[in-house]
Amino acid sequence: MKSVLNVDGMSCMHCVNAIKNSVGALDGINTVDVDLEAKTVTVEYDEAKTPLERIKEEIEEQGYDVV
């Protein structure tokens, strides 16, 4: 499954790496692509292993807002 999330609060490469590392560590995540300019996070994942709500929670736990 592939989802594109709009995320506020990202401003630099530290933000990109924080999201990539934390979301990428979840079970069933195939790819995480962060676009600072567009303020989006694109995730390819196995929904049976990690539901979208869990991915959103992980991003919010890093201090960003999923809108």
N, C-alpha and C positions, 0 to 999 in steps of 0.2 A: 504494500500500500504506500502511496505517496501523498503527503500533505504539505501545504504551504501555510505557514503561520505568520501573521503580522505581529512584530515584536517591537515595543517601544523601550527606550533606555539604552540601546546599544550605541556606542560612540567611537570605539577604537578596536585595535586588534586584540587587546586583552579581553574585551567583551566577546569577540568572535571565538577566541580560544576557550574561554570559560564555557560557552554554550556547546561548542563542538565536543569538548572533553567530557562534560557532564552528561549530555544527551547521548553521546557516542558510547558511554559506558553502560547504558541501559541494555538489557537483554533484547535481542531481536532487532537492533538498529543496524541498518545496512549502510546508509550514508546520511551525513548532516552537512548541509550547505548553508552558510550564513552570508547574506548580502546586506552589508551595512547601509549602502546607499538606498536600497529599496525597503530597508527595515523588515526583511523577511528571513525566516528560517525554513528551509525545505528539508523534509525528513522522509527517507524511504525506510520503511520498517515492516515488521511482521506483527500485525495487530493482535494475533493470538498470544504473542509473548509480551508485548507492551502496548496497551491501548493509548490512543491519542491523548486522553485526559492525563495519563501519567507523564507523557512527554511535556505537556503544557505545565504541569506541576513542577517538573524538573527545571524548566526554564525560569519559572517564577521563583523557585528556591534559590536561583543564582542572582536574583535581584532585578529581573526584567519583567515587563508587563506584556502578556499575550493579549492582544486586542481583537 
